[in-house]
């Protein structure tokens, strides 16, 4: 498929250059679009971008290009549709390319080399220690995990970083709260919950006792200065929290290459200040150290508080400098909520002003909020929905359905399948949405076996596996003698061939919902094929070909779901 497309691209480029359009002005990676309607081919080449330079109507350009291209290997038909030149690919040729890749390694059906040689850093999840993992942490975690999996599948060298919040004034608050109301036994028994309750109590008490905030600032300053008592408490809070986080990450199928919290950069903060000072970027305002950004329509970036304590921006700058020196990334992505957009604009701009040109290749990946009936969540007041409670509820509901529909599955196996389906349902329910939009959570939508849901993807995969298991040993296909006899065969091949273009779209926009929609479309196309095309029981050649289509669908669903961090069961 890619070889066919690459050849068309070369021929189109030759035509445009021959007509006088400079090669470096042609966006080769954006030459084609996917036709918006079925029946309009596999690739659509818009000719509108060349109309002004060639002084011809797009439809005329398309007609001239069609005549110039002539016969193309792997292309059945080339049609002018308005200002587009549409290519209908030879489905048998496309199948041969897909089948060849399947037989090399079905688990790597979606792996290729579009980003080979690129070094990419993705920072995501980044929860605060001493606080439970809330549903609000889910978005950064699953979006970032998808991006790291996507970039790896495209051949990039990826460093996945968890920049945990283990430093800052909130730890002064926790230390004060624990010293006043903490309990060592409760800390040992249920550490994160106990610390969360203390954090909530601190803010409740601080509403009528302003001295608590002053005490917290002083406690954090002592922590920064290396006080033994404060550091021992901080270390205990951190160790308990990381153990809890790792348990949740295992459930979500998430892995990191580096877990480096803000505290790691403590000894790297003063060099940051000295660097910015040497670039004459620093100013003093109300005894605080700032970088003025008035010329860029931004408020000042705070570098150091009046009491000498560091700030998020300082620590992020230190982290960026360390990461670029250590990992040498070509691009870096920060998967953080949209409400932090100003912080990242300031932080990136300060690095640019300091002369670090690579900061122009650092990107904020914003996302919207989860919305429940009570609105946005707030850890401070205690109105928070814990992620593990959501995961457990999803697993419980799936298991109840399984007990009704599949009572013959042993309890141990049912529990494992329910865990897979429940957690994958929550992951897919997030990633199927355009990340910049808020999500209104609905249990019925998330767990539906028939709608746009993770369980629906899993059901389709399980159906594929059942067909393949029923067929026994899969007969080989002779790629040289493949014929397409039914339109649903052609439709399924066409849909399978769109996987890599979908991944390119995901990478271009750094969004997962394109892949989610593709997987849903693939399942629907497969169900149409399965309903109308008898797979087992046809003549041996036809049956082998159709079983290969089932195997391709199975492998693509599994690989696509895997990029999203989902696991799929073999039965359900």
N, C-alpha and C positions, 0 to 999 in steps of 0.2 A: 504493500500500500504506500509506504513512505517513498520507495524507489519510484513508483509511478508518479507520485506527486512531485518529487524532486525533478524528474525529467520534464514534466509540464512546466514547472517553474523556470527551468533553464531555457526552454524554448520560448516562453513568454518574455523573459528578460532579453533574449537575443532579438526578438521582434521589436521591443520597445527601444532598445539601444540603437538598433538599425534605423528606427524612425527619428532618432536624434535626442532621445531622453537620456540624460547622464545616468549611468548605472548606480552611482552613489546616491542618487535622489529617489531611487525606487525602494520602497520598504518591502524587501523580499519576504520577510516573515509575516507580512500582512497582505500578501497578494490575494489570498482566497478567503472567501466566507463560506459558511455552510448554508445551502439554500434553505429559505425559511419554510417552504412548503414541500410535502412529499411529491415525488414525480418530477421535480425540477433538477434532478441529477445529484451528484455527490459533492461537487465543488462548483462554486460560483465565483467568477473573476469580475469584480466591478471595474468598469472602464472610465468611470467619472473622473478619477484623479488625473487622467491624462488628456482630458478634453481641451483644457486651456493651452497646454504646451503644443498639442498637435493641431489645434484649431479645427477640430472635427467633433461632431456629435458622438457621445458615448456609443450609441448603437452602430454608427459607422465604423468606429474603431474596433468594436467587437467583431463586425463582419469581416473587416480586413484581416484581423488577427486570426480568425477561423480559417480563412483561405491560406494564410501564411503557414499555419501550424501543420495543416495536412493530416496525415495519419499519425496517430500517437500510440505507442505500445501500451496495452492495458486500458485503452479508452475505447468504448463502444460507439459513442456519439458525442459530438460537440454542437451545441445549440445556442443561437443568439436569442436572449430573452431581454428585450428592452436594451438597457445599457450594460447588461451582463453577458458574459460568455460562460455558459454552463457546461460542465463536463460530466458525462455519464460513464462511469468506470465499468470495465468488464468484471462482473461479479465473480466469475470463475477464477480470474487472475488474482483478484483481491483475496478470495478464499485461499488460494495456494500460498500467498504470502502469510496470511494469518495462521494457516495450518502448519507451515514450516516453523514458525516461531513457537507455536504450541508444543510441537514435538521436541524442540530443543530443551525447553523447561517450562511447564505450565505455570509454575509459581512465579515466573518472571515475565509473564505475558505482557505486562504493562511497563516493563523496564526498557529504557533506551538511553541514548547518549546526547540528548539535546543540550544539556548543561555540563557536559564532560569538561573537566579542567577548571570549572568555577568553584570557588570557595564561598560558602554561604553560612552565615551565623543567624540563628533564630533564637531570640529570647522570648520565653513564654511561661505561663502559669504564674510564677513569682508571687506566691502567697506570703502573708506575714506569719512569722512563727508565733506560737502561743495563741493562735486563733484557729477555730475549726475551719475546715474546708467547706465553704458555703457554695450554694448553687451559682453564685456570682463568679466564683473562680473557674467554673466549668468552661465558660466561653474562651478565655485566653488559653486554657489547657488544651481543649480539643482543636481549636483553630490552629494553634502553634504546632501541635502534634501532626495535624494534617499537612501543614506546610513543610515541616522537616521530612515527612515521609514522601511527599510529592517531589521535593527537590532531590532527594536521594534517588528516587525512581528514575529521574531524568539525568542521572549521572554526576550530579554535583557532590563535592565533598562538604558535608554538613556538620556543623557544631551546634548542638542543641543545648541551650543554657537556661538553667533555672536560677534567676536572680532573686533569691528569697529575701524577703524583708526582715532581716534580723538585726537591724540597727535603726536608730531614730528615737525621737522623743516619746513615742508610744511605749518604749521599754522603760523609760523613766516612770511612766504611769503604772505599768505592770509591777515594777519593783515596789513602788509606794503602796499599791493596792495589796500586794502579797505580804508586805511587812505589816500592814494594818489588819488585814482580814484573812490572810492565807492560812491554809492548813496542810502540813506536810503529808499527812496520811491521804488526804483527798488528792493531792498533787501526784502521789505515787499511784493511786488507784485509777483516776480518770483525769490525767494531767491537762489535756487540751480543753476539756469542758470546764474544769475548775478555773483555768486561766481566763477563759472566755467570760465566765460569770464574774470574775474579779474585774475584768476590763469594763464590763457593762456597769458594775456597781460603782467603779471609779467615776464614770461620766455622770451617773445619776447623783452621786454625792457632790460632785464638783459643781453642779448647777446651783447649789446653795452654800458651797464652801470653796471660795476662790483660792484659798491657800493651797489646796491640793494640786492645782496646776503649777504653782510656783515650786512646790516640793518635787513634783515630777520633773520639772526642768532641771532642778538642782541634782536630782538622782541620775538623770541621763548625763549630765556634765561630769559627775563622778565616774560614771561608767566609761565615758570617753577618756578620762584621765587615768584609767587603769585601776580603780579601786577594787581590791580583792573581793569584798563582800558582794558588791554589785555584779562583778564579773562571774562569780560563782553562780548566782541566781540566773543570770543571763544564759550561761552555758547549760544549766539544767533545763530552762525553758526551751532552748534551741534543740537539744538532743531529743527530748520528748516529742517535740513538734515534727522533726524530720522523720522519726519513726512512723508517726501517724500519717504524714504526707505520702511516704513510700507505699504504705498499704493501700491508700486510695489510688495512687498512680498505677499500681499493679492491676487493680480492678479496671481501670480505664485503658490499659494496654499502652501506657506512656513510658518512654524512657528518655533519660537525659545523658549527654556526654559530660557536662560539667554542672555541678551545683555550687555556685559561688555567691554567697550573700553579700549584702552591703558591707557587713563587718570586715570582709576580706580586704576591702579597699581602704581601711583606716589609715594605714601607713603610706598610702598613695595620694592622700588628699592635699597635704602641704605642697608636694611637687606640682599639683594642678594649679594651686594658687600662685606659686612662683612662676609657672609657665605663663599664666594669664597676665601676671604683673609684668613679666618681661616683654609681653606683647603690647603693653600699655592699654589693656582693656578694662582694668579695674577702676572702680570709683567707690567713694564712701558716701552712703546715704543713711542718715539717722543711725550712725555707728555700725551699720551693716555693710558688708562688701558686696558690690553688685557689678554686673556688666550691663551698661546701658544699650538698649536695642531700639531706641526711638526712631532711628532711620529705617527700621524694618517693620514699623507699625506694631511693635510688641512692647509690653511693659518690661522693666529691668529684670534680668535673670539674677536671682539671689544666690550668691556663692558661699557666704558665711554670715551667720547671725551676729548680732551685736555682742552676745555672750561668748562668741568664739566657736559655737557648735556648728557642725557641717549641715548641709542641706541635700535634698535629693539630687539636685542638679550637679552639685560638686561630686557626689558619689557616682552618678551616671557618667560624667566626663572622665573620671578616673577609670571606671570600668571600660569605657570605650577605648581609651588609650591602651590599657592593658590587653584587651582582646585583640586589637589590631596588631599590636606587637607580637602577641603570642600565637594567634591563629591566622593572621594575615588574610582576613576575609576580603572578598571582592564586593559583597553586599551584606548588609546586616538588617534584620527585620525585628522590630519590637512589637510584640502582640499585646497591646494594652488598650483598655477602654477608651472610647472616643472622648470622654471627659478630660483626658490627659493630653489632648492635642496641643494646647499651648505650651505645656512643659517640654514636649519633644521638639516643637518648632524652636523654642529658645535654646535648648540643649544642643541641637544640631547646628544652629546658627553660631553659637559661641565657639564650637569646634572649628567651623569654617573660618571665622574671624581670626582664630588663633593660627591659621595656616594649614590646617589638616584637611586637604582637599578630599580625602576619602570619606569625609563626613557627608559629602553630597550623595554618597551611595548607601546612606543609612535611611531607613524608612520606618515610619510609624504605621502599624497595621491596626486601625481602630475598629471597634465593634460596639454594637448597641447593648442594651440592658435586657435582663429578664424582667418581665412584668407579671406580677401576680395581683390578686385582688387588692392587696394592701399597698401596692405601688413598689417603688424601688426599695431594696433592702438596706438596712443600716445596722452595722455591727455594734455601733456605740450604744444604741438604745435596746439592743437585744432582739430586735425584730429581724430575724435572719432565718433562712431556710437552709438547713444543713444538706450538703450534697449527698452524704452517705444515706441520709434518710430518704432522699429522692431515689437513689439507686436501689435501696432495700425495698421501697414501695413498688418500684417497677418490677423487680425480680419476684416479689410476692404476687403481684397481679398476673404476671406471665405464668407463674407456677400454678395458680388457681385455674387458669384457662386450660393448661396442659392436663391437669388432673381430671377435668371434665371431658376433654376431647381425646386424650391419649392415656387412659388409666393403666395400660399395659407396660408403659415405660417404668423401669425400676426407680425407686425413690432417689437413690444416689445419682443416677444418670439424669433424672428429671431436675434435680437441684442444680447440676452443672449446666444443663441446657438453659434453664431459667436464668441463671447468672449471666450466661453469654447473651441471651436475647434481651434481658432487661437492661444491662449496661449498654449494649449496642444500640438499643432503641433510644436511650437518652442521648447518646453521642450523635446518632443520625438526626434526631429531632432538632438538635442545635445546628449541625452542619448543613442541613438542607436549606437553611435560610441565608439570604444575603447578609453577610456579617455586619454591615453597617446599620441594619434595621434592628429595632427592639423585637424581642420574642415574647408573645403572649402564650404562656405555657398551658397546654391542655393534655390531660392524661389520655383521653379518648383518641386524640390525634397522634400522640407519641407511640401508643401501643397498638394501634389498629393493625389487624392482619390483612386488610384489603386496601387501605389508603396509602398516602405517601409517607411510608414509615419504614423503620428499620426491620420490624418483623416481616413486612411484605417482601423486602429484599431477601431476608433469610429464607422465607417460605419458597421463593423462586429458586434459590440455590439448592435447597433440600430436594425440591422436585427434580432438578437436574441430576443431582447425585443419585436419586432413586432410579431414574431412567437408566443411568449408566451402570448402576449395580445390577439392575434387572437384566441388562443385556449380556452380562458376563464379561468375558475378555473382549476388549474392543477390537473389531476388525480393522485392518489397515485400509487407508484410502489411497487410491492411485491418483495423485494430484494432476497427472497429465490427462486423465479421462473424466474430469468432473464436468457435469452439465447441470444447469439450473433449470428445473422443470416447473417449479411452483413460485408464484410471486412472493409468498411468505418466506421461502428460502432466500430469495434475493433481498427482501426487506431485512431479514436477520443479519445477513452478511454485511449489508450497508450499515446497519446500526453497530455491529461489532467493529467495523472499520473506523468508526468515529471516535474511538476511545482516545487515541493519541492526540487528536485535535482538541478534544475536550480537556485533556491535561494541559495542553499548551494554553488554553483559555484560562484555566485555573491559575497557572503560573503567571500569566500576563497580568491578571487582575488580583492575584493573591486571594482568591475566594474559592470556597469549597462547594457552593450550591450548584455550580455548573456540573460537577461530577455527580452530586446527589441526584440531580434531575436526569442526567444521562443514565445512571443505574436504574432509576425508575422507568425510564423510556425503554431501556434494554429488557427489563422484566416484562413489560407489556408487549413488546415486539416478540419476545420468546413465547409468551402465552398464546399469542395469535398463531405463531408457527406450530406450536405443539398441538393446538386445537385442530388445525387444518391439514397438518402433514403427519401421516403415520410414520413413526420413527422405527419401531421394531415390528418386523413382519413383512416388510417390503422386500423386493429382490435385494440380494446381498450387497450389490454396489450402491443402490439408493440408500439402504439402511446404514451402511458404513458412513456414507457422506452425511446423512442427517444426524447420526450419533456424533460425528465430529463437530457438527454445529452445536449440539448440546454440550459437548466437552468444552468447546470454545466459550460458550455462554457461562458455563460453570466457572471456568478459570478466570474469566473477566470479572464476573460478579465478586468472586473471592478476592481477587487482587484489588479491585476498586474499593471494596469495603475495607480491605486491609489498609489502604492509603488513608482512610478516614479514621483508622484506629479501631474499627469494628472487628469482632470475631463472628464467624458464622458456624452454626452447628451442622453436623452431618445428618441429623434427623431431628424432628420436633413434633 
